[in-house]
């Protein structure tokens, strides 16, 4: 059906930058809202940033001014540019997307995640 595959995670020093990508593939008619979530060890998953198909964005207060979400609708891909990274940004970052497969069927999908580790 539909797969979401994230890339771009890794280990970076505090103050550094990373760019995450998430590509949706499969029997896709249209991708609506896409978003990035993260889950740190021992904590609940939280929304980091979201973007609609029209480009409207929203961010968690903790990342405003440091992270930027964007998307390429032609490639069904969403990006997360992360600057001024802090150790508390360390987490598994997962992509989420609302996908329309046919006129009568839509579903929500998750990627497996990419690990971001920020060292102090």
C-alpha positions as protocol buffer text, in pm:
chain_id: "A"
residue {
  index: 1
  type: UNK
  ca { x: 0 y: 0 z: 0 }
}
residue {
  index: 2
  type: UNK
  ca { x: 181 y: 306 z: 133 }
}
residue {
  index: 3
  type: UNK
  ca { x: 524 y: 334 z: 291 }
}
residue {
  index: 4
  type: UNK
  ca { x: 687 y: 627 z: 466 }
}
residue {
  index: 5
  type: UNK
  ca { x: 1065 y: 612 z: 479 }
}
residue {
  index: 6
  type: UNK
  ca { x: 1264 y: 860 z: 688 }
}
residue {
  index: 7
  type: UNK
  ca { x: 1630 y: 949 z: 647 }
}
residue {
  index: 8
  type: UNK
  ca { x: 1880 y: 1204 z: 769 }
}
residue {
  index: 9
  type: UNK
  ca { x: 1914 y: 1120 z: 1135 }
}
residue {
  index: 10
  type: UNK
  ca { x: 2245 y: 1085 z: 1309 }
}
residue {
  index: 11
  type: UNK
  ca { x: 2472 y: 1213 z: 1582 }
}
residue {
  index: 12
  type: UNK
  ca { x: 2545 y: 1585 z: 1600 }
}
residue {
  index: 13
  type: UNK
  ca { x: 2698 y: 1818 z: 1855 }
}
residue {
  index: 14
  type: UNK
  ca { x: 2493 y: 2072 z: 2043 }
}
residue {
  index: 15
  type: UNK
  ca { x: 2436 y: 2376 z: 1822 }
}
residue {
  index: 16
  type: UNK
  ca { x: 2462 y: 2174 z: 1505 }
}
residue {
  index: 17
  type: UNK
  ca { x: 2210 y: 2107 z: 1230 }
}
residue {
  index: 18
  type: UNK
  ca { x: 2044 y: 1811 z: 1063 }
}
residue {
  index: 19
  type: UNK
  ca { x: 1791 y: 1779 z: 782 }
}
residue {
  index: 20
  type: UNK
  ca { x: 1540 y: 1496 z: 795 }
}
residue {
  index: 21
  type: UNK
  ca { x: 1350 y: 1368 z: 494 }
}
residue {
  index: 22
  type: UNK
  ca { x: 1044 y: 1146 z: 469 }
}
residue {
  index: 23
  type: UNK
  ca { x: 925 y: 1008 z: 137 }
}
residue {
  index: 24
  type: UNK
  ca { x: 583 y: 853 z: 87 }
}
residue {
  index: 25
  type: UNK
  ca { x: 550 y: 585 z: -179 }
}
residue {
  index: 26
  type: UNK
  ca { x: 291 y: 339 z: -302 }
}
residue {
  index: 27
  type: UNK
  ca { x: -59 y: 365 z: -444 }
}
residue {
  index: 28
  type: UNK
  ca { x: -103 y: 733 z: -359 }
}
residue {
  index: 29
  type: UNK
  ca { x: -364 y: 962 z: -507 }
}
residue {
  index: 30
  type: UNK
  ca { x: -281 y: 1257 z: -283 }
}
residue {
  index: 31
  type: UNK
  ca { x: -100 y: 1325 z: 42 }
}
residue {
  index: 32
  type: UNK
  ca { x: -275 y: 1569 z: 272 }
}
residue {
  index: 33
  type: UNK
  ca { x: -128 y: 1674 z: 605 }
}
residue {
  index: 34
  type: UNK
  ca { x: 221 y: 1553 z: 692 }
}
residue {
  index: 35
  type: UNK
  ca { x: 405 y: 1586 z: 1017 }
}
residue {
  index: 36
  type: UNK
  ca { x: 707 y: 1503 z: 1226 }
}
residue {
  index: 37
  type: UNK
  ca { x: 676 y: 1355 z: 1572 }
}
residue {
  index: 38
  type: UNK
  ca { x: 943 y: 1257 z: 1820 }
}
residue {
  index: 39
  type: UNK
  ca { x: 972 y: 1030 z: 2118 }
}
residue {
  index: 40
  type: UNK
  ca { x: 1256 y: 1054 z: 2365 }
}
residue {
  index: 41
  type: UNK
  ca { x: 1342 y: 765 z: 2598 }
}
residue {
  index: 42
  type: UNK
  ca { x: 1092 y: 747 z: 2882 }
}
residue {
  index: 43
  type: UNK
  ca { x: 869 y: 1015 z: 2735 }
}
residue {
  index: 44
  type: UNK
  ca { x: 550 y: 1021 z: 2531 }
}
residue {
  index: 45
  type: UNK
  ca { x: 551 y: 1090 z: 2161 }
}
residue {
  index: 46
  type: UNK
  ca { x: 496 y: 1457 z: 2078 }
}
residue {
  index: 47
  type: UNK
  ca { x: 422 y: 1656 z: 1767 }
}
residue {
  index: 48
  type: UNK
  ca { x: 725 y: 1851 z: 1648 }
}
residue {
  index: 49
  type: UNK
  ca { x: 587 y: 2015 z: 1335 }
}
residue {
  index: 50
  type: UNK
  ca { x: 307 y: 1973 z: 1085 }
}
residue {
  index: 51
  type: UNK
  ca { x: 233 y: 2098 z: 735 }
}
residue {
  index: 52
  type: UNK
  ca { x: -81 y: 2089 z: 523 }
}
residue {
  index: 53
  type: UNK
  ca { x: -89 y: 2018 z: 151 }
}
residue {
  index: 54
  type: UNK
  ca { x: -130 y: 2392 z: 101 }
}
residue {
  index: 55
  type: UNK
  ca { x: 180 y: 2472 z: 302 }
}
residue {
  index: 56
  type: UNK
  ca { x: 36 y: 2593 z: 632 }
}
residue {
  index: 57
  type: UNK
  ca { x: 264 y: 2497 z: 919 }
}
residue {
  index: 58
  type: UNK
  ca { x: 254 y: 2458 z: 1295 }
}
residue {
  index: 59
  type: UNK
  ca { x: 531 y: 2391 z: 1545 }
}
residue {
  index: 60
  type: UNK
  ca { x: 580 y: 2279 z: 1900 }
}
residue {
  index: 61
  type: UNK
  ca { x: 681 y: 2574 z: 2119 }
}
residue {
  index: 62
  type: UNK
  ca { x: 1008 y: 2401 z: 2203 }
}
residue {
  index: 63
  type: UNK
  ca { x: 1129 y: 2408 z: 1840 }
}
residue {
  index: 64
  type: UNK
  ca { x: 987 y: 2737 z: 1712 }
}
residue {
  index: 65
  type: UNK
  ca { x: 1257 y: 2949 z: 1554 }
}
residue {
  index: 66
  type: UNK
  ca { x: 1497 y: 2653 z: 1528 }
}
residue {
  index: 67
  type: UNK
  ca { x: 1315 y: 2394 z: 1312 }
}
residue {
  index: 68
  type: UNK
  ca { x: 1153 y: 2444 z: 972 }
}
residue {
  index: 69
  type: UNK
  ca { x: 915 y: 2199 z: 808 }
}
residue {
  index: 70
  type: UNK
  ca { x: 865 y: 2199 z: 432 }
}
residue {
  index: 71
  type: UNK
  ca { x: 737 y: 1965 z: 163 }
}
residue {
  index: 72
  type: UNK
  ca { x: 764 y: 1880 z: -203 }
}
residue {
  index: 73
  type: UNK
  ca { x: 419 y: 1771 z: -316 }
}
residue {
  index: 74
  type: UNK
  ca { x: 547 y: 1641 z: -649 }
}
residue {
  index: 75
  type: UNK
  ca { x: 773 y: 1400 z: -460 }
}
residue {
  index: 76
  type: UNK
  ca { x: 534 y: 1328 z: -173 }
}
residue {
  index: 77
  type: UNK
  ca { x: 820 y: 1421 z: 57 }
}
residue {
  index: 78
  type: UNK
  ca { x: 836 y: 1622 z: 376 }
}
residue {
  index: 79
  type: UNK
  ca { x: 1151 y: 1773 z: 527 }
}
residue {
  index: 80
  type: UNK
  ca { x: 1252 y: 1894 z: 869 }
}
residue {
  index: 81
  type: UNK
  ca { x: 1544 y: 2134 z: 888 }
}
residue {
  index: 82
  type: UNK
  ca { x: 1673 y: 2134 z: 1244 }
}
residue {
  index: 83
  type: UNK
  ca { x: 1913 y: 2409 z: 1350 }
}
residue {
  index: 84
  type: UNK
  ca { x: 2063 y: 2504 z: 1686 }
}
residue {
  index: 85
  type: UNK
  ca { x: 2008 y: 2151 z: 1810 }
}
residue {
  index: 86
  type: UNK
  ca { x: 2006 y: 2088 z: 2183 }
}
residue {
  index: 87
  type: UNK
  ca { x: 2063 y: 1767 z: 2380 }
}
residue {
  index: 88
  type: UNK
  ca { x: 1693 y: 1769 z: 2470 }
}
residue {
  index: 89
  type: UNK
  ca { x: 1613 y: 1728 z: 2098 }
}
residue {
  index: 90
  type: UNK
  ca { x: 1754 y: 1374 z: 2117 }
}
residue {
  index: 91
  type: UNK
  ca { x: 1476 y: 1136 z: 2016 }
}
residue {
  index: 92
  type: UNK
  ca { x: 1339 y: 900 z: 1755 }
}
residue {
  index: 93
  type: UNK
  ca { x: 1181 y: 1120 z: 1490 }
}
residue {
  index: 94
  type: UNK
  ca { x: 891 y: 969 z: 1298 }
}
residue {
  index: 95
  type: UNK
  ca { x: 699 y: 1087 z: 997 }
}
residue {
  index: 96
  type: UNK
  ca { x: 321 y: 1080 z: 974 }
}
residue {
  index: 97
  type: UNK
  ca { x: 96 y: 1139 z: 675 }
}
residue {
  index: 98
  type: UNK
  ca { x: -271 y: 1146 z: 585 }
}
residue {
  index: 99
  type: UNK
  ca { x: -292 y: 974 z: 247 }
}
residue {
  index: 100
  type: UNK
  ca { x: -578 y: 952 z: 0 }
}
residue {
  index: 101
  type: UNK
  ca { x: -542 y: 628 z: -193 }
}
residue {
  index: 102
  type: UNK
  ca { x: -863 y: 639 z: -396 }
}
residue {
  index: 103
  type: UNK
  ca { x: -1177 y: 850 z: -415 }
}
residue {
  index: 104
  type: UNK
  ca { x: -1331 y: 647 z: -135 }
}
residue {
  index: 105
  type: UNK
  ca { x: -1036 y: 547 z: 80 }
}
residue {
  index: 106
  type: UNK
  ca { x: -793 y: 739 z: 294 }
}
residue {
  index: 107
  type: UNK
  ca { x: -570 y: 633 z: 577 }
}
residue {
  index: 108
  type: UNK
  ca { x: -306 y: 757 z: 817 }
}
residue {
  index: 109
  type: UNK
  ca { x: 47 y: 617 z: 800 }
}
residue {
  index: 110
  type: UNK
  ca { x: 362 y: 620 z: 1010 }
}
residue {
  index: 111
  type: UNK
  ca { x: 724 y: 571 z: 921 }
}
residue {
  index: 112
  type: UNK
  ca { x: 958 y: 363 z: 1134 }
}
residue {
  index: 113
  type: UNK
  ca { x: 1158 y: 663 z: 1244 }
}
residue {
  index: 114
  type: UNK
  ca { x: 1510 y: 796 z: 1232 }
}
residue {
  index: 115
  type: UNK
  ca { x: 1721 y: 850 z: 1541 }
}
residue {
  index: 116
  type: UNK
  ca { x: 1862 y: 1192 z: 1624 }
}
residue {
  index: 117
  type: UNK
  ca { x: 2123 y: 1217 z: 1897 }
}
residue {
  index: 118
  type: UNK
  ca { x: 2255 y: 1554 z: 2011 }
}
residue {
  index: 119
  type: UNK
  ca { x: 2566 y: 1543 z: 2225 }
}
residue {
  index: 120
  type: UNK
  ca { x: 2655 y: 1818 z: 2470 }
}
